Structure formats: C-alpha cells, structure tokens
Amino acid sequence: EIPSRWNAFLEHLHISSVEDCILFYESEMNKILRKYNQGAINATELKMWHEESIQNAKDLLEKLLLGLQNATLKAQEKLKKSTEEKYEKVKDINEKKIELRCGEVQRKTELKVEEALEELVYPIKGDKLNSILEGIKDKYIQHYRNEVYFLSDHSSFERHLKQLQVGIDRIFNGARLKNVESMEKILKSAIDKAVVIFKKEAHNTNQLPRTTKDIKEIIISAEKTAKKVFETESEMAHDEDIYTVYLGHYKSTLQEQENSATEENMQLIKSSCQLKSNEILSTFQENSATE
C-alpha cells in the first residue's frame, strides 16, 4: 500500500510539475509578445527567446523534482514535447504576422509615393523629372527599410521590398506618361500658334496677285517668324524624345501652309489673267462691232 501511495504521489508530482513548468514557459513567451504589442517579432529573436524560456523551464523542473532522476527524465520529455508544440504555433502565427506587416508597410509606402507625385506640376524637363523620381524612390525605399528593419532577416522583408520597387516603378511610369502628355500639349500648342502667325503674315489681304519673287519673299519671312514662335513656345520640350516627332510634324504642317499660300496666289494670278483676257476680248469685240 505504501509503494502504491508513493507512486501515486510521484505521478501527481510529475504531472503538476510539468504543468507548472509549461505555465512558466507560456508566461516567459508572453513577455516577448507583449514587448512587441502582439505584433510581428524578429524570427531569430523569437527562437532565441524560446530556447532561453524552455531552458529556464527545464531548470525549474529539475528543482521541482530534485532527487527524482527517473521522474525528471520523463517529465523533461513531456515538457519538451509540449513546449515545442506551443512554440510551433507561436512561430506559425508570427510568420503570418511578419508577412502581413511587411505587406502592410509596402502598400502604405506606395500610397506615400503616389501622394508625393500628386504635388508635382507638369510638364517637367525629363532630366529634372528623373532626378526627382530617383530622390522619391530612395526616400521611400529607405522608409520601408526603417519601418520593418527588425524583420530584415526574413524572406518576407526582401520579397515585399522587391514588390515595392516594382510598384514604385509602375507608379513612376504613370508620372512619366502624364509628363509626356503635358509636353505634347505644349508642342501641339506651339505648332498651332506658329501656323496662326504664318497665316497672318502670308495672308493676301487685298486679293491682288503677287509676283513669284514677292510670294517667295513673303513666305520666307513668314516661315522665319513662325519658326521663332514654335521654338519659343516649345522650349520646355527641346531635349525630350518626343520633340523630334513634333518638329517633323511642325515642318510638314508649315510646308502645307506654304503650298497653300503659293497655290492661293497662283489662283489669284489665273483669275487676274482670265479677267484681263476677258477685258481684252470684250474690247476687241466692241471695236469690231463699230467698224
């Protein structure tokens, strides 16, 4: 009966000691969870904390079962199994928290980049825009690093950093498109203003035909004035890739206007000649009738 009671006592002591040590382990692990406000924790730090906590729990178990070697070994196995299971759950949840935290910071950082771009006033010269964008990118890449630096040894950190870089480049493509569209507006306006000036100078106000020499000189003068207007109005875009395209469009448009002015003068010459011919014919007919 006495051995039976002793065994029952040992079993109770064994169970209660293990339970107490598990509670102690959980209490130790809760300390690091509270330290980070139940948020994401550096995986290496969490593992080291777990190892230290389980060692402290083992030390406590040995004190509780002091002198009971067989019971201690058995209890240590149960303690190890139980704490490892609990750690795996904490670790798994922490992995998800790390992923969520890095993803959250990535998305918020992209929003900050978009807000920074909203302050830009287009058009901006290409070199200057590239410099501005590079500065914005450096600033907010560093912002991401600063926000989740304590998770930098985790794969989620690098993955979301790469996604952030891709996201920023995508946002920048939108900014560059806006800039190109603004540049195109300036260039189209420059062409329109140049054409208006050309027409004004080359326009025949009295509808009298001009000599070939005169019309050439008028067109050359009007073309010079129009060119000056175009270059002044499009100065912002001179170093941009699209400038060459619109310069070609300007030249072809102005050539059409020059051809139109020349053709208009030719029609006036034809009309004048026809009118003169009709007058001569009429006079001839009148003279013939009187004879």
C-alpha positions, 0 to 999 in steps of 0.5 A, spaced: 500 500 500 505 504 501 509 503 494 502 504 491 501 511 495 508 513 493 507 512 486 501 515 486 504 521 489 510 521 484 505 521 478 501 527 481 508 530 482 510 529 475 504 531 472 503 538 476 510 539 475 510 539 468 504 543 468 507 548 472 513 548 468 509 549 461 505 555 465 512 558 466 514 557 459 507 560 456 508 566 461 516 567 459 513 567 451 508 572 453 513 577 455 516 577 448 509 578 445 507 583 449 514 587 448 512 587 441 504 589 442 502 582 439 505 584 433 510 581 428 517 579 432 524 578 429 524 570 427 531 569 430 529 573 436 523 569 437 527 562 437 532 565 441 527 567 446 524 560 446 530 556 447 532 561 453 524 560 456 524 552 455 531 552 458 529 556 464 523 551 464 527 545 464 531 548 470 525 549 474 523 542 473 529 539 475 528 543 482 521 541 482 523 534 482 530 534 485 532 527 487 527 524 482 532 522 476 527 517 473 521 522 474 525 528 471 527 524 465 520 523 463 517 529 465 523 533 461 520 529 455 513 531 456 515 538 457 519 538 451 514 535 447 509 540 449 513 546 449 515 545 442 508 544 440 506 551 443 512 554 440 510 551 433 504 555 433 507 561 436 512 561 430 506 559 425 502 565 427 508 570 427 510 568 420 503 570 418 504 576 422 511 578 419 508 577 412 502 581 413 506 587 416 511 587 411 505 587 406 502 592 410 508 597 410 509 596 402 502 598 400 502 604 405 509 606 402 506 606 395 500 610 397 506 615 400 509 615 393 503 616 389 501 622 394 508 625 393 507 625 385 500 628 386 504 635 388 508 635 382 506 640 376 507 638 369 510 638 364 517 637 367 524 637 363 525 629 363 532 630 366 529 634 372 523 629 372 528 623 373 532 626 378 526 627 382 523 620 381 530 617 383 530 622 390 522 619 391 524 612 390 530 612 395 526 616 400 521 611 400 525 605 399 529 607 405 522 608 409 520 601 408 527 599 410 526 603 417 519 601 418 520 593 418 528 593 419 527 588 425 524 583 420 530 584 415 532 577 416 526 574 413 524 572 406 518 576 407 522 583 408 526 582 401 520 579 397 515 585 399 521 590 398 522 587 391 514 588 390 515 595 392 520 597 387 516 594 382 510 598 384 514 604 385 516 603 378 509 602 375 507 608 379 513 612 376 511 610 369 504 613 370 508 620 372 512 619 366 506 618 361 502 624 364 509 628 363 509 626 356 502 628 355 503 635 358 509 636 353 505 634 347 500 639 349 505 644 349 508 642 342 501 641 339 500 648 342 506 651 339 505 648 332 498 651 332 500 658 334 506 658 329 501 656 323 496 662 326 502 667 325 504 664 318 497 665 316 497 672 318 503 674 315 502 670 308 495 672 308 493 676 301 489 681 304 487 685 298 486 679 293 491 682 288 496 677 285 503 677 287 509 676 283 513 669 284 519 673 287 514 677 292 510 670 294 517 667 295 519 673 299 513 673 303 513 666 305 520 666 307 519 671 312 513 668 314 516 661 315 522 665 319 517 668 324 513 662 325 519 658 326 521 663 332 514 662 335 514 654 335 521 654 338 519 659 343 513 656 345 516 649 345 522 650 349 520 646 355 520 640 350 527 641 346 531 635 349 525 630 350 524 624 345 518 626 343 520 633 340 523 630 334 516 627 332 513 634 333 518 638 329 517 633 323 510 634 324 511 642 325 515 642 318 510 638 314 504 642 317 508 649 315 510 646 308 502 645 307 501 652 309 506 654 304 503 650 298 497 653 300 499 660 300 503 659 293 497 655 290 492 661 293 496 666 289 497 662 283 489 662 283 489 669 284 494 670 278 489 665 273 483 669 275 487 676 274 489 673 267 482 670 265 479 677 267 484 681 263 483 676 257 476 677 258 477 685 258 481 684 252 476 680 248 470 684 250 474 690 247 476 687 241 469 685 240 466 692 241 471 695 236 469 690 231 462 691 232 463 699 230 467 698 224 
